Amino acid sequence: MKQLFFTAIVLLAMTFVSACAPKSTPVMTAEVNPDNGQFIIRESGKPVLQYNYQTVYEDDVIRPESQKDKKFEYYPIGGGVYLDEYYKSNPAVSNDGKATSAIWAVPRSDYIHPLYGPDGEMLTSDWPDADHPHHRGIFWAWPEVEYGSERSDLYALQRTFARPTGNVKCTAGSEYAEIKAENRWIWGERKAIVREWVTIRAYRASEERRVIDLTVQMQALVDSVTIATRFTNSYGGLNVRMATPKEQKISHYTDTTTVSPVRCWADFSGIFESGRSTAGMTILQHRTNPEYPGKWVDYPNLSWVQPTFPTPNTRYLLSRDKPLILRYRLIVHQGGTPGDAVLSKQWDEFHSIKN
């Protein structure tokens, strides 16, 4: 079955080549890999990031050298089994994450991984461990997606999934490359409930940094679709699962509401595998995002930091008439966390762009 599906991916990918293959040889390129249907942005031939548009199975995961042979050990759990019920009825099973992985280790798509650092090191992580195999690099998803009176979990890959439509446009040039792709959120593999457009624009790197702009648009295709963080007071939105580096440092900052404009940023840095020195990534939220600024959440033990959306203790109703637009800037940088003056300037630069 997987082989047939893979063949279908290749055939679909080949239809993208004419739209996404550069007609010349610009510095920044964005094109489809006909071997797996995924999209890669490169600068002068070197990979910058991969956007996983097609389904990624565990066997397909791109890992750093030290983890290439990593495999999960699963307990055999049937679909739809709640974890607490499983442990209660199987007291001999250790609560060590293996049962968790059997539920949450689901093939996935619509996310960025790998994102590469200044030395070509892998900054993000996919299928990272037994407890959280659903984590997948940089992805935009919500633990609570409600349609009418029912709930699903796009974040943990349960009941609702982002599926590619095949509508993709790539742009290449001297200053940036861009991927714009359409997905549909499919409820129970039957009904499309949300139309999503993601735009990933990676700029040519300077000596110190590379800028990547990410825009996600979501528009309901049916009535009464809402999104929320876990329990409406936790994680969800733009999710960032980094590879675990040596000397890891996570920080985030938001101005008080008495300041205008309110600036906010987060940073993650460390020495990543195969990197020659400290590197990291800064996350900027755009103030045009609804309910800006989103609350920062970090989980150092998971190498995780994110700007959440929507506001804690609320649900956000997706409209059929007007898309929800969320904009972020990711800045891959050399060295540790930049100083406040640098980060403030970078936030201002992000907001000086006219779209």
N, C-alpha and C positions, 0 to 999 in steps of 0.2 A: 504493500500500500504506500509506504513512504517513497519507494522508487518511482511509482507512478506519479505521486504528488511532486517529486523533485523534477521529473520530466516536464510536468506542466509548468513548473516555475521557470525552467530554462526556456520553454517556448514563449511564455509570457514575457520574460526578460528580453528576448531577442526583439520583440516588438517595440521595446523602449529605446533600442540602440540609436535609431535615426534621430530621435528627439533629444537624446542625452549625450551623443558622441560629438565632441568638438570638431568643427570643420577645419581648424588650423591647430597650432600647438601653442595655446596661451599658457601663461605661467600657472594660473589657477584653472583646474579642470574638475568637472563633475560628470561621472559616467556610470553606467550600469556594468556590473561584472556578469557576463553571460553565463558563467559557470554556476552562479547561485542566485542571480536576480537581485542582489544587494547593490546599493549605490555608494560610490566612494568619491570623496573630494580629495584631490591631491594638489600639492604645490611643487612644480618642477619635477613631477613624477613621484614624489614622496607622499605617502598617505597622511592625510590630516585627520580624517574621521570616516567612519562607515555608518551609513543610515540603513538599518535593517528593515527593509520594506516587505520582504517575504518572510515566511515562517522560519524561525531558528529553532532547531532541535538541540538537545544536549550534545549530540555528536558533532554538531556544526559550530559549537562555541569557539570563538577565538580567545585564547588564553596566553598569558606570559609563559616564557620557556619553562619556568619551574613548576607550572601547573598543567602542562599540556596533556599529561596522562591521568588527570584527576577524573574520578568517576564517583557518582553518588551511590550509596547503599540504601536501598529502599525496603520498607516493609510493605507487603502487598495489601493495599487498601483499595477498596472499590470506590468509585466516584460517588460524591454526595454524602460521604460519611463525616460527621463532625468529629473533630479530634478528641474532645473530651469523652465522647461516647466510645470511641475506639479504645482509648486507654482504660476506661472503666471495664470494658468487656474483654480486654486483653491485659490483665495485670502483670503478666510476665514480660511485657514489652517495656523497654526503658524509654523514658521521656528524654531522648537525646537528639531529637531533630529528624531522625530517619522516617518516622511516621509523618511528620510535617512535610518533608520533602515529597512524599508520595502523593500528597494532595496538591501542593503548590508548584511542583516541578512540571510546568505545562509549557509546551512550545508556544512561542510568542513572536510578535513582530511590532513594527512602528516604534523604534527607539534608536538611539545613537550608541554604538559600541563597535569597535574601540574608538575612543578619543585619544589621540597621541600627543605627547609632550614635546618639548624642545629638542630632546635627544632621540625622539622616536619611541620613547617609553610609553607603555600602555597606562593611561590615567584612570580608566573606568574598569568596572568589573561586571561580568555577566554570569548568571547561574552561580553566584559566589560561594554558597555554603549550604549545608543541609537544612538549616533553619529558615533560610530566606532565598531559596532558589528562584523565586519569582522576581527578585530584584534584577534589573537589567539596564546597567549603564545609566544613561540619561533618558528618562521616559516621563511622559505626561499622562497621568492616569489617576483615577479616584477610587478609593475603597468602597464608597457607597454611591452607586448609580441606581437611582430609583426610576421606575417606569410605572406610572400609576401607583398601585399599592404593593408592587413587588420590588425586590432589591437584588442587585448583582454587584460584582466586584471586578471592575476593569483593572484595578491595581494588582490584585493577586490572581488575575486570570481565571475568574470563576463566573460563568454564565454570560458575560458580555466580553466581546473581543473586538479589537481594531483590525479590520481586514482591508487589504489593498484593493483599489478599484482598477488599477492600471493606468490611471490618469496622472502622469508625472511629466514635469518639465525641468530640464537642466540648463543652467547658464554657465558659461566659462568666459574668462577674460583675464586681463592683466592685473586687476586689483582684487577681484573676488570671484568665487564660484558659488553657485546656488542650486539647491534642490527644492522643488516645490511639489508636494505629493498629496494626493487625496486618499483618504481612508473612510470607511463606514464603520460605525460601531454596530455590531450585529448582536442582537439579543437572542440567546439560546440557539445561535447558528441558524436563525430563521428570519428574524425581522430587523431591518435597518432602522435604528432609532436616532442616530446622529451622523451628520456629515462633518468630517474633519479635514481641514487643510493644514499641513505643516510646511513651513518655509525655513530652511537651514541655509544661512549665508556665511561662508567662511572667507575672511579677508587674508590677503597676503601678509605674512608675518614680518614684524620688525625684529631687531636684534633682541628685544626684551619680551615681546608678547605677540599673541595672535588673537584677534577678535572674531567671535562667532555670534551672529545674531540669530535668535530662535523666535519664531512667531507661530502660535497655534490658534487656529480659528475653529470654533465648534458651533454648529447650528442644528437645532432639533429638527427631525423629520416627522415627528409625531408629538402629540400633546403630552404634558405632564412628565417630562424628563428632568430630574434634578441630580446634582452632584454635590458631594460633601466629603470632608475628611473622615478618617476612621472615628466612629462614635461622635462625629461632628466637632471634635475638639483635639484632634491629633494630627496625623500625617496625611498627605495627599496633595496633588497638584503637580508641580514640576519636581520630579523625584531624581535625586542624584546619588548614585551608588558608585563611589570611587574605589579603585584598587587600594589595598592597605599598604601605605608606605612606611619606611622608617622615619622616625622623628615627626610623626603626624601632628599637624596643628590645624584646628578648626576655629574660626572666629566669625562673628557676625555683628552688625551694627545697624541701628535705625535711629534717625533723629527724633527728637521729641516733636509732638504736634504743634508746639509753639514756634517752630522754625519753619521758614518758607524759602525754598522748597524743602520738603522732607526727603532727605537722601537716605538710601539704605544699600547695604552690600553684605556679602558673606565671602569668606575665602577658605580654601582647603589647600594645604601644602605639605610637602614631605619629600623624601628621597625614594622614588619609585624604582621598581626592578628594572635594570638595564640603564637607568638614568645616571649621568655622571655627577650630578649635583642636585640641590633642592629645586623643585619646580612645583607649580600649583595651578589652581584655577579660581578665579573670582566670578561670583554670580551677581549680576545687577538686575533689579526689578525695574520695569518702566512705570512711571507714575500714571500713565493712561490706563493701566490695568484696573479693572473694577475692584473696589474695596482696597485699593493700594494704601499703605504697604502691607503685603502679606506677612504673616507671622513667621519668623525663622524657627526651624526645628533642626536639631542635630542629634545624632546618635554616634558618638565617637567609637564605640565598640563595633559599629557596622561600617565605619568610614563613610558616613552619611551626613549630608547637610542639604536643606531645601527651604525655599520660600513656599509656604502653604497657601492654598486657596480652596474654598472661600473662607470668610471670617469664621473664627471658632463659634460653635453653637448655632450655625446657620446652615441652610441648604440653598444652593443656587439653581434657579429655574432657567433651563436653556430655552431660548426663544426660537420659534419657527420663522420669525420675521427678520431678526437681526442677530448676527453671529456674536458669540462671546470671543473676544480677542485678547490673548495674553502674550506679552512681549518680554523677552529676557535677553540679556547679553552675557555671554561666557567669555572670559578673558584668560587664556592659557599663558602663563608667565614663567620666566626664569626666576629663580630665587624664592625666598620665603614671602610671607604676607607683605604686600606693599603698605607703605605708611598711609595715614588718614588723608594727607594732602593729595597723594597720588590717586587714591580711591575716589575722593571727592571730585577730582578733575575728570576721572574716567566716567563717573556717573554723569557729569555735565556734558561730556562729549557724546555719550549715548543719547542724551535728550536734545542735542543740537541737530540731530538728523531729521530731515523732513521726508516723510514717507507719503 
